[in-house]
Amino acid sequence: MLHLAYPVQLIPESGGHFTVLFPDLPEAITSGANRADALIQAVDCLEESIAGRIADGLEIPVPSPSTQQPTVPLTWSMAAKASLYLALRESGVTQTELARRLGVDEKEVRRMLDPRHATKLPRIEAALAALGRRLVIQLETVAA
C-alpha cells in the first residue's frame, strides 16, 4: 500500500522561523514564521511539487520511511490524482487505452490527471479500478 506522506526536515532559523526541506523532493523548499506555520506552508509546498511532477511527466518518489522526522501528507484530492498518475505509469497503460476502458474521451483522462482540475472522487476510483487498483482512505489521530 502506498502512503503519500513525506518526511520533512525542519531547520530552525533566526527569529523563531523554520526552513522546511523535503529530502525526497529536492525542489520542495519553504519556510514559516514558527514551527506550526512551517508545517502549514509545507502542505502547500508539497502539493505544488507533486503537481509540477505530474504536469511535467516526472517520477513521483515513494516517501522515505521516517521515524524521527515529522511527515506531511498530501491532501486527499492530490493524493487521489497522484495515485492515478502512479498507477497509470506502473501499469504501462496509455491514457488513450484508459479512456477506452472507461468509455470516455481521452480529454477526460487528461482532466483526471490535471492537478488543477477538480475531479470527483468516484471518477478517479473508476479509473483506478480500470487499472486494477483501489483507493483506500485512512484516518489517523494527530497530536494536538
N, C-alpha and C positions, 0 to 999 in steps of 0.2 A: 504494500500500500504506500502511496506517495503522500507525504505530509509536507505541504508547501509553507513551512515556517523557517525563516532563515536566521542563523545566529548573527548577532551584531557585536561589534567591538565599540564600547563607549569610552572615549578618551576625554578626560577632564581638561578643560581649558581655563584660562583666567576668568575671573568674574563669575564663576559657577557655571559657565557654558560647557557644553559637551559636543564633541565631534562624533559622528556615527559613521562607522565603516562596516561594510558587508564583505567579509572575507571571500564569499562565493561569487560576489558580483563587484568586481573592482571599479566599475563605473559608478556605483551607487555610493555617494558620499553626501551627508547632510549634517546639520547641526541644530542645536536647540538651546534656549536660554537656561535650561536646567535639565536634569535627567529625565523628568517626566515629559517635558516639551520635546526633548531629543527623540524619545521613543515615539511620540505622536508624529513628528516630522519623518521618522524612519518609515512609517507605513506608506506615506505618500511617495517617498523616495523609492521604496521597493516596488510599488505599483508602476511608477514611471520606468524603472529599469526593466521590469518584465514586459511591459507594454512595448518598449523600444526593441527588445529582443524578438518579440512576436512580429512586430512590424517589419523588422529587418531580416526575418527568417533565420535568426541565430539560435544557437543552443540555449536552453534554459537549464542551468545546472541543478542537480539534485542538492538540496540543502545538506551541508555538513552536519554530522551529529554534534550536538552541543550539550555539555553537562555543566559548564561553568558560565557560559555567556547567556545573556537574555536572547530570546528569539522574537522575531517579528513575523506574523503570518500575513499572507495575502488576504484581502477581503474575499468574501465568498464569490462575488461576481468575477473578480480577476482570477481566483483560483480555478473556477469552472472553465474559463476561457483558456488559461494556461494548461489545464488538464487536457482539454480537447486538442490544443496545439501539440502537446507532447504525444498524445495517443495517435494522432494523425501521422506524426513523424516516425514514431516507433513502428507503426503498422505498415508503413510504406504505401498506404492508400493515398491516392491523389485527391485533391479537392473535387475534381470532376467525378471521380468514382464515388466519393462520399455523397455528393449531390444526387447521383443516380440511385444509390441505395436508399436515400431519404425521399426520393421522388420530388426534389426541388431543383430550382435553377442553381447553377454554381455561384451566382451572386449571393444567394442566401448563405452558403457555406462561408464565403469570404466575409460576410457581415458577422457571422457567428465567431469568426476568428479575429475580428477587428476589436481591439481593446476599447475603442471609443464608442462603439455601437452597443446600445442597451439591448441585450439578447435575453429573452425569457429563459429561465432555468429549464423548463420542460423541453425546449428546442435543443439545448446543449445535452441534456440527458438522452434525448433520442439519437443525437449524433454520436455520442459516446457508446450507446447500445449498439449502433450500427458498426462500431469498431470493436465490439466485444468487451467493452469496459462499462463500469458502473461508477457513478459519482456517489461518494459517501460523505455526509456532513457530520462532523464530530463536535461535541460540546465539551469545553474544558472550563474548570474553575480557575480564576486568576486571583492572584494576591491583591488585596485592596490597598 
